[in-house]
Each structure stands twice: as structure tokens, then as C-alpha cells.
């Protein structure tokens, strides 16, 4: 099974840094965000990965390349730890460019010729997952049980009006409906979709079919998803583990703090900072 990473967007919430640095390369700790997706895929047995990029993301492609000069320097210095830090990721990574920013459905359409008629796991790098089993593997196991496309979900007890929300069928597994950003009080459940999906080949056929009917503007994958749901071909998997939402600066900061809290070398710094803030009453 292949993995797909959608990484073509502008990242405008992080301007001005994303004027030149792809959002997917913003670090969480000492690793760029996209490295978390790579590790998740590899831990799930996915070794072929397609990254959808754009012309502004050349540095993202460079990240996956070898750095021969640094490798030679570290070899001469006997720095095995540094060599390991810049070693190739171990996956076969291909890049497809989305020539125009025409929506997620259009981005998914770019990868269809490279999937070989097989299912794939699609990741949006705004959603990072920490924990075991890895998130992609949880979706793969759900697919192997059901044969359906799988939406990764979490239970959100509070306001779900900014999410895509699943309406579960009576079996507690099949998706009966899917509502994007429902008005408060109208949500079909509190089972919310996060940025990880397993799509079967018929999903991509429907994406292509919907594109043929598209009249202009950004094209999203809702046509294909709605058609599969109507056919009873979509299930959801409430995933375990910790989700870090790096889609906006507040969530990104939270991810950095979570990483620091889990790092024995950085946690004391975080604790000192927190004590200092408490002592000063939060004043700058």
C-alpha cells in the first residue's frame, strides 16, 4: 500500500515565514513536521510515498535528497550520530506537482495515475500522530476488516462546528452521513474527522468523475466521498494515540510544547519557563 502526503498549499496562516519556507518543514522539536508523517508511514509498513507539492516547494523536495557534502564532513569527523540524523528516510519517495492551487480534490487527482489501482493512505501534514500503533496502521487494519474507505476520527466532546463530522450508521462502523462544519446543535455526532484517510480505488474514480463535472473554482473531494457514503462504502475508525494539530500558530505552539515536555533534555527548560511565568504573574 502506498502513502500520499498533500503538501502543495500556501500555508498562509504562517506568513511571513511560509513566504520562503514550506509549512511542512517548520520544526516540531528538531524534526520538520513532515518527518512525523514519514515515520508514521514507515512504522505502518508503507514504503512507497507520493508527495503532492507545488513549484514553491523545491526545498521540500531537497529535504528528501542526500546531502553529500555534510555526509563527507561527518564521516571525516567520525560523527555517526550526525550521519544518522541526515540519513535518507528509507522510503521510496516520488513527487507530483500541482501546477495550480485548485483544491484538495484536484490535488488528489494528480496521484491517481501513480497508485496502480491500489488503496492508499492520504495524510495532511497539519495532523501529526504520536503513539502506538501508528495511525496509518490503524486505518490499514480497519480496511482489511471492512474492505471500505476509512476515515480517521476522534471523539470531540465540545464544539464541533469547525470539523467535518461523521454521522454513524447503526452498526457503529459505517459512515451514514458526513457534515462539514455543522451549525452548533445540528451535528449528527461528536465523531470528527481528522487529516488521515484510507481511500480505495473507487474513490479516485469518483474524484475523476466529479472533476469532469466541475464548473470552476477550487475542487474538493466531497463529491467522491458523498457518493461512496451513499453506496455504504465508507467506514470510520476512532483512532488511539495523541493528535497534534499544527494547522494554525496556536496548535503549532502546542505541538512544540508537547514535544519539549516529552524530551528529557528540554523538559527542564519548559518547567523553568513555566515557573518564571507563574512567579511574574504572566507578565512579559
Secondary structure, 3 states (H helix, E strand, C coil): CEEEEECCCCCHHHCCHHHCCCHHHCEECCEEHHHHHHHHHHHCCCCEEEEEECHHHHHHHHHCCCCHHHHHHHHHHCCHHHHHHCCCCCCEEEEEECCCCCCHHHHHHHHHHHCCCCCEEEEECCEEEECCCCHHHHHHHHHHHHCCEEEEEEECCCCCCCCEEEEECCCCCEEEEEEECCCCCCCCCCEEEEEEEEECHHHHHHHHHHHHHCCCCCCCCHHHHHHHHHCCCEEEEECCCEEEECCCHHHHHHHHHHHHHHCHHHHHHHHHHHHHHHHCCCCC
